[in-house]
Amino acid sequence: MYDTIIIGGGPAGSAAGIYAARKKLNTLLVAENIGGQILKTWEIENYPGFLEETGASLGEKFTTHLNKFKVEIKNEIAINVNKINSSCFQVRTKKNQYESKTLILAMGKTSRPLNARGEEKFRGAGVTYCATCDGPLFANKIVAVVGGGNAGLETAIQMEKIAARVYLLEKGKECQGDPLLLENVQNQPKTKIMLDTEIIEIYGENFVQGVKIKNSQARKTQDLKLDGVFVEIGSVPNTALTKNMVRLDAENRIKIDKWNATSAEGIFACGDATDIPYNQIVIAAGEGAKAAISAFNYLAKTTSDNERN
Ligand SMILES: Cc1cc2nc3c(=O)[nH]c(=O)nc-3n(C[C@H](O)[C@H](O)[C@H](O)COP(=O)(O)OP(=O)(O)OC[C@H]3O[C@@H](n4cnc5c(N)ncnc54)[C@H](O)[C@@H]3O)c2cc1C
């Protein structure tokens, strides 16, 4: 039986793997891929020590680092997790099943897609889901921000300083974000707010060149020539797998305390799948490290308690 099974190989799960292995925990990392969301970005400029790095190459470095500490990695998708008894969890994948004394949940999240034609094709080639990360890459370009909630408004404010022109597209009759943020956006000289408007197609060759938009009031479609589309219509944490085992918040994120403990004994969680604020690589990695240390401390305590009894 493993001391810990980590589910997820993004920055949180990878950091947890490295820390757990260096604490000499018998560790298994079950992950669909190593890298997680970073594999979707082409340039990372805000991870300390890496001045300019592609997501793919940082993901490869995570793998090298995990291999250095001999973390056992299974490139599989966990489809079921069960608690067998107070000190045994079972993780099932399509191919195998594994058992451990503790679990570290690091399944991250997935951006809610627009479901517009062309969106998949131009992911990472003009279509982005992270303004904090990718905004600077669109300096002096024309961009659309989709979504009139707080995330969309904040992105429009951020892009006003960077881009040549910003279209804020909101499907509904009004923007739902904070009035103060909205007022700021309304006063931005380079930003145009377009209500009742949704993207029905994103087109281009190798990179985005424009979008077809539809106005539900005027019932007409129109072309907007632009270079980038920022999708800010929310994200979905990948927490369905363990929703019956650990407490979630209203947005389906795993609730954790400052030690990364979940509501269930022996289960720790980290990164974007949890209710911590600010979804960034450096934060997820730090949270992964914390979760592994907490799992180590938990195992040390339960082992000594068992020896005493
Ligand atoms: C396009 C884009 C660009 C970004 N750019 C930056 C940037 O430049 N700088 C920055 O700081 N942040 C950036 N971010 C945010 C950053 O990538 C995330 O905050 C970070 O990756 C979160 O790490 P995580 O490990 O918590 O989750 P994730 O990265 O989401 O990783 C989750 C992992 O869990 C795996 N997984 C999920 N479910 C299962 C399952 N059932 N079984 C097995 N494996 C599973 C996934 O395959 C993945 O390996 C960007 C995000 C996006 C989408």
The ligand as an ORCA input file, in Angstrom:
! r2SCAN-3c Opt
* xyz 0 1
  C      -4.131     29.071    -20.901
  C      -3.604     29.223    -19.500
  C      -2.436     29.917    -19.304
  C      -1.935     30.081    -18.023
  N      -0.757     30.765    -17.865
  C      -0.267     30.957    -16.617
  C       0.944     31.703    -16.415
  O       1.574     32.182    -17.355
  N       1.355     31.866    -15.131
  C       0.677     31.367    -14.050
  O       1.142     31.523    -12.921
  N      -0.474     30.675    -14.221
  C      -0.963     30.456    -15.462
  N      -2.141     29.772    -15.627
  C      -2.818     29.226    -14.441
  C      -2.090     27.933    -13.971
  O      -1.810     27.107    -15.076
  C      -2.917     27.175    -12.951
  O      -3.192     28.021    -11.853
  C      -2.172     25.935    -12.459
  O      -1.850     25.081    -13.528
  C      -3.006     25.158    -11.447
  O      -2.313     24.004    -11.102
  P      -3.052     22.714    -10.506
  O      -2.001     21.678    -10.378
  O      -3.834     23.090     -9.322
  O      -4.130     22.268    -11.591
  P      -4.011     21.915    -13.127
  O      -2.894     22.627    -13.772
  O      -5.390     22.110    -13.639
  O      -3.644     20.360    -13.132
  C      -4.596     19.388    -12.827
  C      -4.025     18.022    -13.136
  O      -4.946     17.028    -12.713
  C      -5.152     16.093    -13.757
  N      -6.439     15.448    -13.530
  C      -7.659     16.019    -13.372
  N      -8.580     15.076    -13.128
  C      -7.919     13.886    -13.118
  C      -8.314     12.535    -12.926
  N      -9.580     12.205    -12.684
  N      -7.377     11.565    -12.998
  C      -6.086     11.871    -13.247
  N      -5.644     13.126    -13.446
  C      -6.558     14.117    -13.376
  C      -5.023     16.940    -15.007
  O      -4.816     16.154    -16.146
  C      -3.795     17.752    -14.610
  O      -2.635     16.977    -14.741
  C      -2.644     29.555    -16.906
  C      -3.827     28.847    -17.108
  C      -4.305     28.668    -18.385
  C      -5.574     27.885    -18.602
*
